[in-house]
């Protein structure tokens, strides 16, 4: 890795804290990912991205800014990358998955705030996230109550925070609200970029993002094979990199990986033996470097074959239809695409449960591990009814609630081992 100290200093990072974070991240990555056996060669690109996660990619963002392009950071899959690309902007995900500077975060937030939010604040207050510091605009969204109130406290800390309202019900009025919020977001993006969204620029953005989603969908379909051609850990990493890598390069790299996996499937080559217990992880998103649960699952003779999560199926499941003769026509298709997302903020939310069942069948899974972050009320409250319904449908399910710390790793492993044993006997 090259020396990026000057760039980090210009971004205002706390170099001591940043070095400590990179050291922890690098150590965890080496121990968890590079120790895997029989990994696909195509994963070397994603290893490179993780090596340069705060280096080369940040340099690319700074180069884009020097060219007059705007970097737009976001915390949620409800923020359309298509709109950002339509003003020649660069979209980066800002969610954080490490227990860093929680003491600092708790000077602003209650202790019983979910780790995802506290991590974002810990990174900001500790000045260790170059993606956040490089962002010209940070787009928030009023999804859960924790986020919508935390944005009030985040606003004074960032350069330019723009918050979208979000519907809470799948209704016509909800769809109308979402479209209007996206229209307002276009106005904001045009203002900060000095560029207009046109039919041509929006179709180009849609095509780029659709290609990225199609590549990840291709990866998803290949995971139905037995033996599994790729570990759940590596597939999760691809889905995590989805949010901040250059979209065209990412798409090309995922398709090359899939080419290799197709050959593996033809030859019956897997990263685990044929017949290994197969599980789906459903629930809260897992941002880098939140790899605790997948690592524990795949250390006890099980393989993760799918993620029903924002960092997984909900991030890439639908495409945006590139049809329409006006920007408003295209905005309708964008709204429809994002309104399909079955996040737990919606009430009622039957489509999410239906899709977990569909995934279980399609990916030939033996059971579902429902993962909730502590204090994430939407997913915790959905987990009980969802678990009962899945069990009633003949799909074994375990509900796990955890945070970003390693304190409960032993207890989690014991529960996962017992669940995998149950699936094996089944």
N, C-alpha and C positions, 0 to 999 in steps of 0.2 A: 504494500500500500504506500502510495506517495505521501509526502508531507503536505498536509493541507492546513497547517497551523495558522498561516497568514489569513486564509479564507475564513476559518473558524473565528479568529480574532475579530475580523471585520464584521462578522455576523453578531458579535457581542456574546459569544458563548463563554461560559465559565469553563476554562480549559481543564482545570483540575477535576471538576465534576464530570466533564465530558469524557476525559480519559478514563475515569473510574467506570463510567457507564459502558464505554466501548470494551473495556477489559472484561467486565462481567458478561456482556453480550457475546464477545468473541469466545470466551471460555465455555459458555453454555452451548454455543453453536458447535464448537469442536467436539464437545462431549456427547451431544445429542445427535447431531446430524452426520458428522464425518466418521463417527464410530459405526455407522450402519454398514452392513455387509451387502454386496451385490447391488449397489445403487446404480441406476441408469447413468450412462455417460452424460446424457443431456442435463443432468442436475449440476454439472460443473458450472454452467452459466449462472445458475442461481446461487451457487457457492461464491462465485465471483461477485455477484451483486451484493451479497451479505458482507463480503470482505470490504467492498467499497460503498457500503450503505450510507455512510456519512462523508464519503470522499468524492469519488467520481460523479455520482448522481447529483450531489450538491453543487459540484463545479458546473455540471450541465445546467442546473437551475440558475446559477449566477450568470452563466454565459447567455442564457435566454433573457434574463433581466437586462443585461447589457445591450441586447438587441432590441429592447423596448417591449418585450413580451411580459405579461404579468403572471406571477405564480399564485395560484388559488388553492389554498389549503382547505380541507373539509374533514368532518368527523363521521360521515354517515353515507350509506349507499343511496340515500334519497337525494343527494346533490348530483345533478346530471353532468357527467363529464362531457357529454355532447355539447352542451351550452358553452362550457369553458373553451373547448377546442374551436368553437365557432367564432370566437373573438381572438383566435391564435394564442390562447392562454395555455398554461401548463397546470395540470391538475395533480395534486398530491394528497394522499391520505395522511392524517395526523394522529390517528388513534395510537395510544401507547399501551404496551402490555407488560410493563415491568414495575415492580414495587420500588420506585425511586423517589426519594424526598417526600414521602407521605407525611412526615412531620410538618414539613413546610406547607403541603396542601391542606392539612388540617387546621392551619391558622385561618383559612378562609372557608373551608367546607366542614360539615359535620363528620364525625368519625364514621357514622353509619352511611357513608356514601359509597357507591360501588367502586371497585378498583379501577375500572376503565376511566371514570371521570377523575378520580384522585391522581391517577398516573399522568393524565394530560396536564393537570395543574402542577404536579410535582416536576414534570419536565419543563414547564414554562417558568415556574418560580426558580428552578435550579439552573435555568438557561443552558440546557444541554441538548435541545432538539433543533438541529440546523434546518429541518424542514419547516418547522413553525416560524423560526426567525427569518427564513428566506421568503415567507409568504407575504405577498402584497395585500391580500385580502383573505380572511378566514371566514368560511361560510359555516354557520351553525344551523341547527334545525330543532324545532320544538317537538321532539319525539317524546321521550319519557320526562317525567317531572324533574328528575335529577338533572338532566341536561338543560332543560328550559330555564331552571333557576340558576344553574351554575354559569350559564352564559352571561347573566347579569353581572357576575363577579369577574368573569374573564374579560369582558369588554374593555375595562381600563388598562388591561395588561398587554393587549395586542395592538398592532398598528391600525387595523381596520377590521372590525368584526361585523359581519352582516348575518342576521338571523332570519330564517324562513319559518313561517307558521306551518303546521302540519295538521291535516285532518285526522280525526280519531276514529271515524267510522267509514266503512265502505258504502258510501251513498252518493247520489248525484251531486248533492251539495258539497260533499267531501272532494269529489273529483273536480268540481268547479273551483273550490278553494285551492287545490294543488296547482291547477293550471294558472290561476291568477298569481300564485306565489312564484311560479317559474317565469311568468311574464315580468314580474318585478325583478327577479334575479337577472334576467336578460338586460333590463334597464341598468342595473348596477354594474354588470360586467361591461356593457358598452361604455358606461361613464368612466370606469377606471382604466379601460384599455384604449379608449379613443377609437374603437372600431365597431362597426355595425354588424349585427347578425343578419346574414342574407340567406336566401334559399340555398345558394351554392355552398356557402361556408358551413351551414348547418348540416346539409347532406354529407359533406366531407367529414365533419365531426361524427355524425351517426355511423358512417361506414367504418371509420377507424375503431370506434368503440364496439360496434357489432362484430368486427373481425376478432377483436380481443376476447369478447365473450364466447364467440364460436370456438376459438382455440381451447378455452377452458372447458367448454361443454364437451369437446372432443376428448379431453383428458378424463372428464367425469365418466363418459361412456366406457372408456377403456378399463376403468377400475371395476367394471362388472365381471371381468375375467377371473377365473380361478385356475392356477394360483394368481394372486394379485401381482401385477407387473411393477407396481410402485408402492412404496409405503404410504400410510396415511400422513406421516410426518412430512415427507417430501411433497406430497400433494398439497398439504396445508401451506407449506412454504411458497409454492407456486401461487396459491390464492392470496397469500399475504403480499407478495411482490407485485401482484396485480394492481395494487393501489398506489404505487409510487414510481414504478419504472416507466421509461419511455414506452408508450403504448405500441408503437409499430415494432420496435425491437423486441418487446416482451412477446407480442403475438408470434413473431418469427421463431423465437426461442422455444415457446410452448409447442408450436407445431413440429419443430425438429425433435423435441422430446417425445411427442406423440408418435412420430414416425418410428422412433426406436422402440417405443412401447408396443406398437402394432407388431413389430417383428418378434418381440418377446412373447406376445400372446400366441402368435402362430407357432412358435417353438416350444410353448409351454414353460417358459422361464418366468419365475416369480421371485419376489424378495422374501416370501414366506412359503413354506411347503403347501402343496395343494391340500385343501381341506381345513386349513387354518380357520379358526373361528372369526367370523366377519361381523363387524359392528358399524353402525352409523352413529355419529355424534351430532346431536341436535341441541339448539339453544343459542346461547350468547356468542358473540363474535370473539375470536382469538387473535388479537393484534400482536405483532412482533414485540418482544420475544416471549410471548405467552405460550410455551410449548409443554408445560408441566403435564396436563392431562393426557395429550396424545402420547407423550413419552412413556407414561405409566401404563397406558392401555397396551401399547405395542411391546412392552417388556414382559407381558404375561401371556404370551402365546395367542395373541389376537391381532387382527389387522383392521385398521379403519378404512372403510371403502367409500365413505361419503360424509360430507358435512352439511347438515341443514342449518346454515348459519349465514350471517352477512359476509363473513370471510369464507365463502363457499357457495352454495346453491343460490342464495338470495342475491349475491353480487353479480351473478352471470347467467341466471336461469332464463331470463327473457331478453329478446332483442327489441330494438326500436325499429318499427317499420319505416323505411326511408321513402315514404310516399307523401305527395302533396305538392301543390304548386305555389303555396305561400308559406311564409314563416309560421303563420297561425295554424295552417294545416299540419305542418311538421311538429308544432308545439302540442297539438292534439295527440299525435302518436307518441311523443315523448311522455306526456302526462299519462297516457294509457299504460305505457310500459312500466313506469314507476309506481302507478297506483295499484298494479298487480302485486307488488311486494307484500308478502304476508308477515310483516313484522308484528311482534306481540303488542305494539302500542295500539293496534286496532281492536275494536270490540264491536261485535263478536269477531272471531278470527278462525272460522272452521277450515279455511283453505290450507292453513299451515298444517294442521293435523292430517288432512287428506293427503298432502304431499309427502309427509313423513312416511305414511303407509305406502305411497307409490314408490318412493325411493327404496324402501326396504325390499319391495318386490323386485324392482328393476335391477338393483345392485346385489341381489341375492344375499342380503344380510341376515344374520341369525338373531339380531336384537338391536336395541337402541339404547344409547347412553345419553340421557338428557342432562345437559350441562348448564348450570346457572351460576352467575357471579353473585356472591353475597350482596344483598341489598338491591339487586336488580329486580324490582317489583314486577314488571310486566312478565318476564320469563319465569320467575319463581311462581307467580300465581297461575300461569298457564301450565306449569309442569305437572301439578297434581292431577287435574282433569285429563291432560294429555296422556300421562302415564297410565291412568286407569283405563282410558279408551283403547290405548295400544295393547295393553294386557288382555282386555276383553276381546280384542281382534286377533289374539293369538301371537302377538309380537312381544316377546319378553323385553322389559324396560327397567332401567335403574335410573333413579334421580340423584344427581350429584350436585352439591352446592359447595363452592370453594372461592378462593381469592387468588391473588398473585404470589402469596408467600409459599415457602416450602414446608411450613410447619405441619400441614396436614397430609403431606405426601405419603407417609406410611399408612395412615388410616385409609386414604383413598385407594392405595394399591391393594390393601386387604379386601376392600369392598369390590373393587374391580375384579380381582382374582376369583372371588366367590361368584360373581355374576358370570364371568367367562366359563367357570366350571359348570354352572347351571346351563349355559348355552351348549357346552360340549356334551353334556348328558342328554340334552334334548335331541 
